[in-house]
Amino acid sequence: MRRALGIFCILMTLMAGCGVEPEKRAYPLAVSLDLREGEYEVRYGMARLSAVTGQGKEPEGDSAERLAFRGESLEAVRRAYHRSQQYYLDTGHVQAVLLGETLQEDREKLAQALEEMEENRMLGSGCYVFSCPDPGALMELDGTVLESLGEYLVGIYENRPADQGEKGVTLQEVYSAWYRDGSLPALPRAVLGENGLPVVENS
C-alpha cells in the first residue's frame, strides 16, 4: 500500500504542470533560438489565450506578448522564464521555430540545443523550422504587425497551391537529419520583406 501511494505521489509531482488551469498558462506559437554573447537567446511569441482555447471573447488583459531570455542551456532559459513570469510556460502549441544563423554556425551549441529539445520534448516534433538571419526582427512583428508570427509562417505553406511542390521542414525532420549525418536539412529561410512582412525563401 505504501509503495503504491509513493508511486502515486511521484506521478502527481511529474504531472503537476498538466494540472495548471488554461488561464494560468502562457502559450507561445512562435519560438526563436539564437546565440548572443556566447549564450542562448530564446524569444517567445505568446498567443492570446482566446486564440488558443477557441473562446470567442477576449478576456480582460488577454494580449499577445514577446519575451526574451538568455542562458547557458535551454533549461537555464526555462528557469529564467519561471523566475520572472507568473504564467506556466506551455510550449505544446508552438507552430514555428526560428533558428538563428549565428546558432547554426556553432555546431557544438546547435548540437546541445537539439539534444535538449528532443530529450525534454520542449516542442512538438511537427512544428515547422525556419532558418533566420535576424530572429529578433521577425519576432518583433508578433502581436504588433501580425496577430501571430507562428500562424503567419505556417499559413505561407498551407495556403500555397499544391502544384508548387514546396513544403515546410518539421522539427522531427531536423532531428532525424542531425542524428543521421550531423547536418541540418535545407531549411526554408524566413526574412523580413520590403513590405515589412515575413517572406519565406525555399532553398
C-alpha positions as CSV (number, residue, x, y, z in Angstrom):
1,M,0.0,0.0,0.0
2,R,2.8,2.4,0.9
3,R,4.6,1.6,-2.3
4,A,1.5,2.3,-4.4
5,L,1.0,5.6,-2.5
6,G,4.6,6.6,-3.1
7,I,4.3,5.9,-6.9
8,F,1.1,7.9,-7.0
9,C,2.8,10.9,-5.3
10,I,5.7,10.7,-7.8
11,L,3.3,10.6,-10.7
12,M,1.4,13.5,-9.4
13,T,4.6,15.6,-9.0
14,L,5.6,14.8,-12.5
15,M,2.2,15.8,-13.8
16,A,2.0,19.0,-11.8
17,G,2.4,21.1,-14.9
18,C,-0.5,19.3,-16.6
19,G,-2.8,20.4,-13.8
20,V,-2.3,24.1,-14.4
21,E,-5.5,25.9,-15.4
22,P,-5.6,27.2,-19.0
23,E,-5.9,30.8,-17.9
24,K,-2.7,30.5,-15.9
25,R,-0.6,29.3,-18.8
26,A,1.4,31.2,-21.4
27,Y,1.1,29.8,-24.9
28,P,3.9,30.7,-27.4
29,L,3.0,30.0,-31.1
30,A,6.5,31.0,-32.3
31,V,9.9,30.5,-30.7
32,S,13.3,31.7,-31.9
33,L,16.7,30.3,-30.8
34,D,20.0,32.1,-31.4
35,L,23.3,32.9,-29.8
36,R,24.2,36.2,-28.2
37,E,27.5,36.7,-26.5
38,G,28.0,33.0,-26.1
39,E,24.7,32.3,-24.5
40,Y,21.4,31.0,-25.9
41,E,18.8,33.7,-26.6
42,V,15.3,32.4,-26.8
43,R,12.3,34.5,-27.7
44,Y,8.7,33.5,-27.2
45,G,5.9,35.0,-29.2
46,M,2.9,34.5,-26.8
47,A,-0.5,33.9,-28.2
48,R,-3.7,35.4,-26.8
49,L,-5.4,32.9,-24.5
50,S,-8.6,33.2,-26.6
51,A,-6.8,32.3,-29.8
52,V,-5.5,29.1,-28.3
53,T,-8.7,28.0,-26.4
54,G,-11.1,29.0,-29.2
55,Q,-13.0,31.4,-26.9
56,G,-14.9,34.0,-28.9
57,K,-14.3,36.8,-26.5
58,E,-11.0,38.4,-25.3
59,P,-10.6,38.2,-21.5
60,E,-9.5,41.4,-19.9
61,G,-5.8,41.8,-20.1
62,D,-5.5,39.0,-22.7
63,S,-2.9,40.3,-25.0
64,A,0.0,38.9,-27.1
65,E,3.4,39.4,-25.6
66,R,7.0,38.9,-26.8
67,L,9.5,37.7,-24.2
68,A,13.3,37.1,-24.5
69,F,15.6,35.2,-22.1
70,R,19.2,34.1,-22.1
71,G,21.1,31.2,-20.6
72,E,23.9,28.7,-21.0
73,S,21.4,26.0,-21.7
74,L,17.8,25.8,-22.8
75,E,17.0,24.5,-19.3
76,A,18.6,27.6,-17.9
77,V,16.5,29.7,-20.2
78,R,13.4,28.0,-19.0
79,R,14.4,28.6,-15.4
80,A,14.9,32.2,-16.2
81,Y,11.4,32.4,-17.6
82,H,9.9,30.9,-14.5
83,R,11.8,33.2,-12.1
84,S,10.2,36.3,-13.7
85,Q,6.8,35.2,-15.1
86,Q,3.6,34.4,-13.4
87,Y,2.2,32.1,-16.0
88,Y,3.2,28.4,-16.6
89,L,5.1,28.1,-19.9
90,D,3.1,25.7,-22.2
91,T,5.1,25.1,-25.5
92,G,2.7,22.5,-26.8
93,H,1.1,24.9,-29.3
94,V,4.3,26.2,-30.9
95,Q,3.8,26.3,-34.7
96,A,7.1,27.8,-35.9
97,V,10.7,27.6,-34.7
98,L,13.2,30.2,-36.0
99,L,16.8,29.0,-35.9
100,G,19.2,31.9,-36.0
101,E,22.1,31.6,-38.4
102,T,24.6,32.5,-35.7
103,L,23.5,29.4,-33.7
104,Q,23.6,27.3,-36.8
105,E,27.3,28.2,-37.4
106,D,28.2,26.9,-33.9
107,R,27.9,23.2,-34.2
108,E,28.6,22.5,-30.5
109,K,25.9,24.9,-29.3
110,L,23.5,23.7,-32.0
111,A,24.0,20.0,-31.1
112,Q,23.4,20.9,-27.4
113,A,20.2,22.7,-28.2
114,L,18.8,20.0,-30.4
115,E,19.7,17.3,-27.8
116,E,17.9,19.3,-25.0
117,M,14.9,20.0,-27.2
118,E,14.4,16.3,-28.1
119,E,15.2,14.8,-24.7
120,N,12.9,17.1,-22.8
121,R,10.3,17.3,-25.5
122,M,10.2,21.0,-25.2
123,L,8.5,21.5,-28.5
124,G,6.2,19.3,-30.7
125,S,8.1,17.5,-33.4
126,G,5.6,18.5,-36.0
127,C,6.2,22.3,-35.8
128,Y,7.9,24.0,-38.8
129,V,11.5,25.1,-38.6
130,F,12.9,28.1,-40.4
131,S,16.5,29.5,-40.8
132,C,16.6,33.2,-40.0
133,P,19.4,35.7,-40.2
134,D,17.8,38.0,-37.6
135,P,15.1,36.2,-35.5
136,G,14.6,39.3,-33.3
137,A,13.4,41.4,-36.2
138,L,10.8,38.9,-37.1
139,M,9.7,38.2,-33.5
140,E,9.1,41.9,-33.1
141,L,6.2,41.5,-35.6
142,D,4.4,39.1,-33.3
143,G,1.4,40.7,-31.7
144,T,2.1,44.0,-33.4
145,V,2.2,44.0,-37.2
146,L,1.0,40.3,-37.2
147,E,-1.5,38.8,-34.8
148,S,0.6,35.6,-34.7
149,L,4.0,35.1,-36.4
150,G,3.7,31.4,-36.0
151,E,0.4,31.2,-37.7
152,Y,1.5,33.5,-40.5
153,L,4.6,31.4,-41.3
154,V,2.7,28.2,-41.3
155,G,0.0,29.7,-43.4
156,I,2.5,30.5,-46.1
157,Y,2.8,26.8,-46.7
158,E,-0.7,25.6,-46.0
159,N,-2.2,28.2,-48.4
160,R,0.1,27.7,-51.3
161,P,-1.2,25.9,-54.4
162,A,-0.4,22.2,-54.3
163,D,1.3,22.2,-57.7
164,Q,4.1,24.4,-56.3
165,G,5.5,21.3,-54.6
166,E,7.1,23.2,-51.7
167,K,6.6,22.1,-48.1
168,G,8.0,23.0,-44.8
169,V,10.6,21.2,-42.7
170,T,9.4,19.8,-39.4
171,L,11.4,19.6,-36.2
172,Q,11.3,15.8,-36.4
173,E,13.0,16.0,-39.8
174,V,15.6,18.3,-38.3
175,Y,16.3,15.7,-35.5
176,S,16.5,12.9,-38.0
177,A,18.9,14.6,-40.3
178,W,21.2,15.8,-37.5
179,Y,21.5,12.4,-35.9
180,R,21.9,10.7,-39.3
181,D,24.9,12.7,-40.5
182,G,25.4,15.7,-38.3
183,S,23.8,18.2,-40.7
184,L,20.6,20.2,-41.0
185,P,18.2,19.6,-43.8
186,A,17.7,22.5,-46.3
187,L,15.7,24.9,-44.2
188,P,13.4,27.5,-45.6
189,R,14.8,30.9,-44.9
190,A,12.5,33.4,-43.2
191,V,13.4,37.1,-43.7
192,L,11.8,40.5,-43.4
193,G,10.4,41.5,-46.8
194,E,10.4,45.0,-48.3
195,N,6.7,45.4,-47.3
196,G,7.7,44.8,-43.6
197,L,6.1,41.3,-43.6
198,P,7.9,37.9,-43.4
199,V,9.0,36.3,-46.6
200,V,9.9,32.6,-46.9
201,E,12.6,31.6,-49.3
202,N,13.0,28.0,-50.1
203,S,16.4,26.6,-50.8
